[in-house]
Amino acid sequence: MIAVLLALWTQDAPVVPRLELPRGSLASVVATMSAEVSPSAALAPEGRLLSVSSTVDAPATWSSWATDLTTAQQTNAVEPRARLALVALEQERYDDAWSHLSAVRADEASLAALLPRFMPGVPVGSLAGQGGHAGALPDGVELNPALPYEPDREGATGWVPRAAKVDGIAIGKARVGLEIAVEGEGIQVTLRHQGGEAATVKVRIPRHPEYTIEAEFVDWWQQDQLGNAWELELTPSGEEHVLYGRFRGGLATRAKLVPRHVPLQLQQYGAVVLVERECTQLEALGAFARAIQQCSGVTTVIAHERPTLNSSASSGLLIDWSDPQQRRTEWPLLAGRIERFVLQQK
């Protein structure tokens, strides 16, 4: 009888919104942030979370990106760095996004406006809440949680998880908890009903920058497709639901070191980006090339043919993006490397 009463009391007890991040300076700030902090009006205009141009094939993405990156390199202005965080987040450059977010952690109002986009990953235009939490979300909302950053292991004893957790998400008439963890063989997202009525939610497993997900599971049933936003029904029964993305063996890409200075080859001869003649992204690529020159001083041109051997361009860096799929993968990664290079000149 006591156990039954305890279960009923626990189920009816209000769930206080709470966010836990991997060990580090950002987690320390979040843990002590007041629940009354209002989000920045600049990043949550009219109470809605800010939208930024982030798709790689939109020229506006790269013109505003270059302006914000240059400003962030030259000043300590918060808003440009915050917008860079959102662009990186939407391009699934999670390490870059968390780095930008950490850079503005001293500004609690900006942090409060940005955090819900990371955890639990609410859509653009969602209602902004208080204290770094999302406002009320509609039933059936799609969540795209960010891959947690690597925890600070300095001085730690034992295993330090690469995991993040948020409780008390208001979805429809329910309260929901979401936890995401990076494990040795994959990424696990767990959702729990924490109070109120039943709710429907769609959740997408984030990509890992170095490992390819070869299979996705919903409640341990393997699915036929990858990258979907999986729909889950959360009921007061309390049964948790688990999404799991299993890694393929071996690294898909390796993190590359970013040079402290522009290599002499690039200074003198620039870079050539090779694309197919049928490329439909020429306008956006041109904007990206201009952004590279604005931020780093490296002259970058878009071409359909390799430079001739006797031309000065043949001595420069050749980026072969004639394969659209390869370009789609590498484009945001190159943007991330340029960001890190420019910002380390600060």
C-alpha positions in Angstrom: 0.0 0.0 0.0 2.8 2.4 0.9 4.5 1.7 -2.5 1.3 2.4 -4.4 0.7 5.7 -2.5 4.3 6.7 -3.1 4.0 6.0 -6.9 0.8 8.0 -7.1 2.3 10.9 -5.2 5.4 10.9 -7.4 3.3 10.8 -10.6 1.2 13.8 -9.5 4.1 15.8 -8.1 4.8 18.8 -10.4 8.0 18.4 -12.5 10.2 21.4 -12.2 12.0 22.3 -15.5 15.7 21.4 -15.1 18.6 21.2 -17.6 21.8 19.2 -17.0 24.8 19.5 -19.4 28.1 17.6 -19.5 30.7 18.7 -17.0 32.3 22.0 -17.8 32.1 25.8 -17.5 28.9 26.1 -19.4 27.2 23.4 -17.2 28.3 25.4 -14.1 26.7 28.6 -15.4 23.5 26.8 -16.4 23.2 25.0 -13.0 23.2 28.3 -11.2 21.1 30.4 -13.6 17.9 31.7 -12.0 14.6 30.3 -13.3 13.4 33.9 -13.6 15.9 34.9 -16.3 14.0 36.3 -19.3 15.4 35.5 -22.8 17.1 38.3 -24.8 14.6 40.3 -26.9 17.1 40.4 -29.8 17.2 36.6 -29.8 13.6 36.0 -29.0 11.7 38.8 -30.8 8.0 39.0 -29.7 8.6 36.1 -27.5 9.5 33.7 -30.3 12.9 32.0 -30.7 15.0 33.7 -33.5 15.3 32.3 -37.0 18.5 32.7 -38.9 19.5 31.9 -42.5 21.5 28.7 -42.2 21.1 26.5 -45.3 24.3 26.2 -47.3 22.6 26.9 -50.6 21.2 30.2 -49.5 23.5 33.2 -50.4 22.1 35.1 -47.5 23.5 32.5 -45.1 27.1 33.3 -46.1 26.8 37.1 -46.4 25.4 37.3 -42.8 27.7 34.6 -41.6 30.8 36.5 -42.8 29.6 39.8 -41.2 28.9 38.1 -37.9 32.2 36.1 -37.9 34.2 39.3 -38.7 32.4 41.2 -35.9 32.9 38.3 -33.4 36.6 38.3 -34.2 37.0 42.0 -33.7 34.7 42.6 -30.8 33.1 41.0 -27.8 29.6 41.6 -29.1 27.2 38.9 -27.9 24.6 38.9 -30.7 26.9 38.0 -33.6 28.3 35.1 -31.7 24.8 34.0 -30.7 23.7 34.0 -34.4 26.9 32.0 -35.3 25.8 29.5 -32.7 22.4 29.1 -34.3 23.9 28.7 -37.8 26.3 26.0 -36.6 23.5 24.3 -34.7 21.2 24.1 -37.8 24.1 22.9 -39.9 24.7 20.1 -37.4 28.2 21.5 -36.5 27.5 20.7 -32.9 31.0 21.2 -31.5 31.1 24.7 -33.1 27.6 25.5 -31.9 28.4 24.6 -28.2 31.7 26.6 -28.5 29.8 29.7 -29.6 27.2 29.1 -26.9 29.9 28.8 -24.2 31.4 32.1 -25.5 28.2 34.0 -24.6 27.6 32.2 -21.3 28.2 35.3 -19.2 25.1 37.0 -20.8 22.3 35.1 -19.1 19.6 36.6 -21.3 21.2 35.4 -24.5 21.9 32.0 -22.9 18.2 31.8 -21.9 17.2 32.4 -25.5 19.6 29.9 -27.0 19.5 26.9 -24.7 16.1 25.6 -25.7 17.3 25.3 -29.3 20.1 23.0 -28.1 18.2 21.0 -25.5 15.6 19.7 -26.1 16.1 21.1 -29.6 12.8 23.1 -30.1 11.9 24.4 -33.6 12.6 27.9 -34.8 9.8 30.3 -33.7 8.8 28.3 -30.6 7.7 30.2 -27.6 10.5 31.4 -25.4 10.3 30.4 -21.7 12.2 31.5 -18.6 15.5 30.4 -17.2 16.8 28.8 -20.3 13.8 26.5 -20.8 11.4 26.3 -23.7 7.9 27.8 -23.5 4.8 25.7 -24.0 5.1 23.4 -27.1 2.3 22.0 -29.2 1.3 18.3 -29.2 3.2 16.6 -32.0 6.2 19.0 -31.9 9.4 17.9 -33.6 12.5 18.0 -31.4 16.1 18.0 -32.7 18.4 17.8 -29.6 22.0 18.7 -30.1 24.7 16.2 -29.7 26.2 16.9 -26.3 29.7 18.3 -26.1 32.7 16.5 -24.7 32.8 16.8 -20.9 35.7 18.4 -19.1 37.5 15.5 -17.5 40.2 17.5 -15.8 40.4 16.5 -12.2 37.6 14.0 -12.6 37.7 10.6 -11.0 36.1 7.7 -12.8 33.9 7.8 -15.9 32.5 11.2 -17.0 29.4 10.8 -19.3 28.9 12.7 -22.5 25.2 13.2 -21.8 22.6 15.9 -21.4 19.2 15.8 -19.8 16.2 18.1 -19.6 13.1 17.6 -17.4 9.7 19.2 -17.4 9.3 20.0 -21.1 5.7 21.2 -21.6 4.3 19.5 -24.6 0.5 19.8 -25.1 -1.0 18.9 -21.7 2.0 16.7 -20.7 5.3 17.2 -19.0 8.1 15.3 -20.7 11.8 14.5 -20.0 14.5 13.9 -22.6 18.0 12.6 -22.1 20.7 12.1 -24.8 23.9 10.2 -24.3 26.9 9.4 -26.6 28.0 5.9 -25.9 30.8 3.7 -27.3 28.7 2.2 -30.0 26.1 4.8 -30.7 23.8 7.6 -29.6 20.8 7.0 -27.3 17.9 9.4 -26.8 15.4 8.5 -24.0 12.0 10.1 -23.5 9.8 9.8 -20.4 6.3 11.0 -19.6 6.6 13.0 -16.4 3.1 14.2 -15.8 -0.2 15.4 -17.2 -2.0 13.8 -20.1 -0.7 11.8 -23.1 1.4 13.5 -25.7 2.8 12.9 -29.2 6.4 14.0 -30.0 8.7 13.6 -32.9 12.4 13.3 -32.2 15.4 13.1 -34.6 18.7 11.4 -33.6 21.6 13.9 -34.1 24.5 13.1 -36.4 28.0 12.5 -35.0 30.8 14.5 -36.6 33.2 11.6 -36.8 31.1 8.4 -36.9 28.4 7.4 -39.4 25.2 6.0 -38.0 24.5 2.7 -39.9 21.1 1.8 -38.2 18.4 3.4 -36.1 16.2 1.8 -33.6 12.9 2.8 -32.1 12.3 1.0 -28.8 14.9 -1.4 -29.9 13.2 -2.2 -33.2 15.4 -1.6 -36.2 14.0 0.8 -38.7 14.3 0.7 -42.5 15.3 4.4 -42.8 17.9 6.8 -41.4 17.6 10.4 -40.3 13.8 10.4 -39.7 12.0 12.3 -37.0 10.5 9.3 -35.2 7.0 9.8 -33.7 6.5 8.6 -30.2 3.3 8.4 -28.1 4.1 9.2 -24.4 1.4 8.1 -22.0 0.9 8.5 -18.2 1.8 4.8 -17.8 5.3 6.0 -17.4 6.9 3.7 -19.9 10.0 5.2 -21.4 10.8 5.3 -25.1 14.3 4.8 -26.5 15.8 5.9 -29.8 19.2 4.5 -30.7 21.6 5.2 -33.6 24.3 2.6 -33.9 27.7 3.6 -35.3 29.4 1.9 -38.2 32.8 0.7 -37.2 35.7 3.1 -37.9 35.8 6.9 -38.2 33.9 8.5 -41.0 35.8 11.8 -40.8 38.7 12.9 -38.6 38.9 16.3 -36.8 41.5 18.4 -38.6 43.9 20.8 -37.0 43.3 24.4 -37.8 46.5 26.4 -38.7 47.4 29.5 -36.7 48.1 31.4 -39.9 47.0 31.3 -43.5 49.5 29.0 -45.3 51.7 30.8 -47.7 50.3 28.8 -50.6 46.8 30.2 -49.9 48.1 33.7 -49.4 49.8 33.8 -52.8 47.6 31.6 -55.0 44.2 31.4 -53.3 41.8 28.5 -53.7 39.8 27.0 -56.5 36.5 25.3 -55.8 35.7 22.8 -58.6 32.0 22.1 -59.2 30.1 20.3 -61.9 28.7 22.3 -64.9 25.1 21.4 -63.9 25.6 22.8 -60.4 22.5 24.7 -59.2 24.2 26.2 -56.2 26.5 28.7 -58.0 25.0 31.8 -56.4 25.4 30.4 -52.9 28.9 29.1 -53.7 29.9 32.5 -55.0 28.6 34.1 -51.7 30.6 31.5 -49.7 33.7 32.4 -51.8 33.3 36.1 -51.0 32.7 35.3 -47.4 36.0 33.3 -47.2 37.9 36.3 -48.7 36.2 38.7 -46.3 37.0 36.7 -43.2 40.4 35.3 -44.1 41.8 37.3 -47.0 42.1 34.1 -49.1 41.0 34.7 -52.7 38.5 31.9 -53.7 37.0 31.3 -57.1 34.4 28.8 -58.3 35.3 26.9 -61.5 34.0 24.0 -63.7 37.5 22.9 -64.9 40.8 22.3 -63.2 43.3 25.2 -63.6 45.8 24.8 -66.4 49.3 23.8 -65.3 50.8 27.1 -66.4 48.3 29.2 -64.5 49.0 30.7 -61.0 45.7 29.1 -59.8 47.3 25.7 -60.4 49.6 26.4 -57.5 46.8 27.2 -55.1 44.5 24.9 -53.1 42.0 22.8 -55.2 38.8 21.8 -53.5 37.1 19.2 -55.7 33.3 19.5 -55.0 32.2 18.2 -58.3 30.3 15.4 -56.5 27.1 17.1 -55.1 26.9 14.6 -52.2 30.5 15.2 -51.2 29.9 18.9 -51.4 26.8 18.7 -49.2 28.9 16.9 -46.5 32.0 19.0 -46.6 30.6 22.5 -47.1 29.5 23.1 -43.5 32.6 21.3 -42.2 34.8 23.8 -44.2 32.7 26.7 -42.8 33.5 25.3 -39.3 37.2 25.2 -39.9 37.2 28.8 -41.2 35.2 29.9 -38.1 37.8 28.4 -35.8 40.7 29.8 -37.8 39.2 33.3 -37.8 38.2 33.3 -34.1 41.6 32.1 -32.9 43.1 35.3 -34.4 41.1 37.2 -31.8 
